[in-house]
Amino acid sequence: MGSRVLLVGAGAREHAIAWKLRQSPKVDEIFVAPGNAGTAAVATNVPVTPKDIDALVRAAADLRIDFYLATMDDPQPLGLVDRLQAAGILCYGPSAKAAQLESSKAWAKAFMVRHGIPAADSRTFSDYRAACSYVESRPDGPLVVKASGLAAGKGAMVCNDSREVLEALDIAMVRKDFGVAGETVVIEERLTGWEASAHAFCDGKTAVMMPYATDYKRAGDGDIGLNTGGMGSYSPSAGVDAELARAVYDAVVAPTIVGMAEEGIPFNGTLFPGLMITPGGLRVLEYNARFGDPETQSLMVRLESDLFSICEAAAQQRLADVPVVWSDDASVSVVLASGGYPATYKLGYVIEGLDAVDDNVHVFHAGTKEDPGGVLSNGGRVLTVTATGKTIAEARLRAYDNARRIRFVDMFYRKDIAAGIDE
């Protein structure tokens, strides 16, 4: 009898992981809380929100869950893995203490200093006046202000001068726009260079790197407009050669895994450090303790090995024994979003064209829900169209050709995902 697996989340990332898990002969049933119209086709949706840990634990018992695979950020800092493990459920994901790598930027900064992991110079403050005094005492110039806690990807404010830094401190610490996440802030130097995202399967002692994927955060073409959760991605990343990949493992991933183990909080789950490649070398911008979105969509279609076998081995501290094989094909993912996202947008529009997509192209659902009238839009990011090809250019052509077949009122998407990479 196969495993009964629980995922928590409602995004295209969860749909892509559920789709991949469905291919495993070791998996019997998949449950997604709360899920969406896409996950409903490959799994059973469970009407529980990601932060309701008590309800998730009850649901896991009622559904006889025997494996939890962490995909998103919210549940782990709230102790879901700790609670499920105490109930005898095998988990791929970090404990609440290990999840501090993502849930507390202040803790993560101190950890990096303790273990010599390269990062931007920074100071941490929990007192608003002390933070302002620090800013006023230093030379005027660009800085970044980050809410220390989880802020749905919106807690980092890039500032050009002291006036903007003080305004950012007011937003986080006085107005409390990020809630408790902004009670402590990190003020750090503003780095220049280009960004890269690394993902690794981890079992507390071993880390196995995934291919690199590049995402696009701004809402508009040419990287203009507001920051979003991600408007698209592609893999493998241009610019990440074997030398840089080795440097990331040696300078960031390996010392993170070793350091966490030395401090008695081994990291089990997906480690996802965001990196800046600067003229002075690589620096960690932040840690994420889960899969990225939309990077996961581009990665899952390239994974040839059994995802469940990998995560099960990691949960049992035997990751080194399991082969992890990736396709040489490239992949491109294009996010279809609601007009106005990431600011205000409307919901409830019928999505047309989902049945017009090519068989070898994947449409991963995010903000969708089932309705007697069809599948409706139900969020800012609605769908991710993911295609593969022998080259990034081929995958890109296929992704956009299929994206144009899908329609809903006010739909928009960036036209420049992976543009010019290998054309």
N, C-alpha and C positions, 0 to 999 in steps of 0.2 A: 504493500500500500504506500502511495506517495505522500509527500508532505503537504500540509495545509499552511499556506504562506500568507502573511499579512503585510500589506503596504499601507502607508499613511500619506495622503496627499490627494490633490485633485488636478494636477498639471499634466502637460504632455510628457514630462519626465516620468511620471508614474505610469502613464499609458505605455511608453516605450519599454519600461522595465517589465511591466506585466506581459506585454507582447513577447518579450524575450524569454521570460520565465515559462510562458505557455509552451515553448518548444522543448522544455526539459522533461524527459521521461521520469524524473524523480519527483515531479510536482503533480499533485492530485488536484488541489483546489487553490485558487488565488482569491483573496479578498482585499478590496481597496476602500479605505475610509478617508473621505467620503466618495472619491472617484468622480467620474464624469460619464458622458454618453459613450466615449470611446472605450474606457475601461470596462463598461458594462458588456461589451461584446466579447471580451476575453477573460473576464473575472466577474466576481459578485461584488457589487457596491454595498457598502455598509454606512448608514446615515449617522456618522459620528465625526465631529470636527477634530482637527489635528491637535488642538491644545487641551482637549477634554481627556486627560490621562486616565481618570477613574473610569470613564465610559469605554475607553479603548481597552483597558485591562479586563473589564467585564465582557466586552465583545470577544476578546481573545479567548476567554474561558468558554463562553457560550458556543463559539464557532469551532472549538477544539483546535485552535491554532498551535502548531508546533514549531513554526519558524517565523521570525520577524526580520524583514529586510529594510533597514533605514534608508530612505531616499531624500527626504526634505529636512529642514533645519529645526522646526519647532519642537517636536516631541522629545528629542534626546536631552536637551538641557532641563526639561521638566521631569526627567527621570523615567521615561517609558521603558528604556532598556533595563534599568535596574529593577523596575517592578515586574517586567515580564520574565527576566532571568530568575527572580525570586520565586516565580510561579512555575519554574521548570521549563520555560520556553527558550529554545536556542535563538540567539540574536546576532545578526550582522549589523553592528552599529555601536557607537560609543556610549559609555556610561555618562551620567550627568557631569561627573568631574572631568572626564576626558573631553566632553563636548565644549568645555570652557575654551578650547582652542578657537571656537567660532563664537560662542555666546558671550564671551568677555574679551573684547579687544585689549583691555588693560592687562588681563591675565596673560593673554597670548604674547603681548609685547614683553612682559617681564620674563616669560618662558624663553623667548628668543634670545634675550640678553643673557640669561643663565646658561644657555647652551650654544652660544656663539653662532646663531643662525642670522644671516644677513637681512637687515630690515632698515627702514627709514629711521633716522634719529627722531626721538619723540619724548614728550612729557605727558603724564597722566594727571588729571585733576578731577576731584569730586566737589571742590569748592569753587563756586562761580567767581568770586572776587579774586581768589588766588590765580585762577586761569586768566582773568583779564589783566591782572598785574604782570603776569609772565609775558603776555602778548605786548603790553605797553613798554616793557623793559628791554625788548629785543629789537634789532634793526627791522625796519619795515620791509615786508617782502612776502612772497607766496607761501602759504601753509595749507595743510589739510586738517579739518576738524572732523573727528569721527565719534559718533555715539558709541560707547563701549559695548552696549548690549545689542541684541537682535532688533533690527529696525526695518525688516522686510526689504532689505537691500537699498534703503533710502537714507541711511544714517551718515553717509560720508559727504562732506561739503568742501569742495575745492575753492580756495580763497586766493585772490590776487594780492591783497594787501591787508594791513592791520584792521582797517575799517570793516572789511568783509569778514575777517576772523572774529571780531567782536560781535558782529551781527549773527554769525553762526553760533557763537556761544550763547547768545540771547535766545536763539531759536531752540537750542537743545536743552539748556539748563534753566532758563527762566520761563519761556513759553511752554516748554516741555512738549514740543511737537512730536517727539519720538517716545513719549511716555517715560517709563522707568529706564528704558534703554539709554536715554540721554542724561541720566543723573551723574554718570561718570563719563568724561570725554578724554579722548586721546588727541593731542595736538602734535602733528608731525610735519617734517619737512616735505615739501612737494617735489616728488621725483620726476625726472624727465626720461623719456625713452619709449619703449613699446611694451605692451602687455602680453603675457602668455599665461595659460591656465594648465596646470598639471593635475592629473587624477591618478590615484593609486589605490588598489585593493590592499588592505592592511589587516593583519591578524594579531597585532600587539608586539610581534617580534620581526616579522617579515613584511616587506612592502613590494608589490608588483605593479610597476607603472603601466598605465593605459597609454594609448596613443594621445598625442596632443590635439586639442581642439581649440579653435579661436571663436569667440563670440562677439557680438555687436550690441553694445548697450544703448546707444542713442536712438531716439525714435525715428529720426529722419536720415535720408541719404546723405552721404558725406560726413557722417558722425555729427549731425547737428540736432538740436532739440533736446528734450528732457531725457534723463537717464531712465531706462526701463529695466524690467527683469531680464531682458535679452530679446532681440529682434531676429536673431538667426545665428548660425554657426557653421563651421566647416572643419573637416578633419581629413588628412593630417595638416597641422599648422605650418604655414610658410614661415621660414626664419628659424624654426627649431631644428637644428641639425644634431647629429649624434654627439658632438662635443658639448653643446648646450644642454642636451637632455641628460648627459652624464653629470654635468655640473649641478643641475637641479637635484638629481638624486643624491649626489655626494654632499652638497652644501645645505640642502633643505630637507628632503624627504627622510633620508637615513638618520640624520641627527635628531629629527623630530620623533621618529619612532623609538630610537634609543633613549632620548631624553624623557619621553613620557613613561617608558618602562622603568627607567632609573628612579623616577619620582613616584613610582607605585601606582600609576594610573595608565596602564597600557592602552594604546589606541587601537581599537578594533572597529573596522568600518571603512568607508571611503574617505580618504584624505584628499582635499582639493585646495592646495595653496594657490592664491592668485599672485602672480609675479610681475615685477617691472624689470625689464632688461635695460639697465642704464649704461651710460658711458663708463661708469666705474664698476660695472658688474651687475649680477642679478640681485634683486632685493625682494623680500616677501612683502606684498601689500597687505594681505590678510589671509587668515586660514578659513577654509570652509570645512565642516566636518560631515559632508554628505555629497551627493551627486549634484553636478551643475545642471541648470536648465537655461538654454537649449543645448548645451554641449552633450548631454546624455543621449539625446535623440540622434545626434551625428555619430556617437560612439556605439550605441547598441546595434545599429545596422551593420557595423564593421566587426562585431564580436562573433567569432566562429565557434568558440568554446561554449560549454553549457554554463550560463550565468549562475544558476542555482548551485551547481557543483563548486564553483569558485567561492561563492559567498558562504556556503555551508562549510567548506574547508577552512575559510578564514575564521568563522565563528568557533571552529574547533581547534584553532591554533596549528593548522597543518597546511597553510597556504602554499608553502614551498613544494608540497607533494603533487600539486595540481597544475597541469599545463594550461596556459592562457594564450590562445591563438587568435590573431586578428587578421582580417582580410587586407590584402594590399590595395583594394579598391578605395577610392576617395568618397566622401559623403558631403552633402550640402543640405542644410536645414533652413527653411524660410518660415518665419512666424507670420501668421495672418491675424491681425489685431482689430479691435473695435475702434472706430473713429473717435479721436479724443484721448485715447490711451497714451501716456499713463496718468493723465489728469481725469477729467470727467468723461464718461461714455455711457451709452445706453445698452440695455440688454434685451434679449427676447426676440431677436430677428431669426427668421428661418434661414438655415444654411442650405444652399443649393449646390449641386455639382459633386457631392461626395462620391457618387457612383460613377463619375466620369473619369476618375483617376486611373492611371496605368497600374497594372497588377504589380509591377516591380517598384512602385513608388508608395511610400508609407505616409498616411495622414494621421498624426498623433494628436489626440484631442486634449485640450486644456480647459478653457472656459466654455463648456458645452453642457446641455442637458437634453434628455429625451422628453418628447412632447407628442401628443396624438397628431399634431400637425407636422411633425418631423423633428429633426435635430435643431435646437435653438442655440444662439450665442448666449453665453452666461458668464462673461468675464472680459478682462482687458485683452489678454492674449487668448485667442480662441482656438487656433489650430497651429500645428507645425507640419509643413510639407517637407519630407525628407527623401532625398534620392541619392543613389550611388552611381558611380561610373569609374572607368579606368583612370580618368583624370579628374581634377577638381572642376575644370571647365565643362567636361561632359556631365558630371553630376549636377552642376549649376544649371546648365541648359535644361536638363530633365526636371529639376525641381521647379524652376520658374514656368516651364511649359505646363506643368500640372497645377501650379498655384493659380494660374489664370483661368482654370476651369471651374474654380470654386468661387461662389458669390454669396454675400449677405450684405444687408444695408450698412453703409458707412465702412465697409471693410477696407483696410489699407495694409500695405507691407512695404518694407524697404526693397529697393530695386538693385542694391549694390552689394548684397551678401556674396562674399568670395569673388567679387569682381576683379579681373586682371591678375589673379593669382598665378595661373599657368597658361593663360591664353596666348 
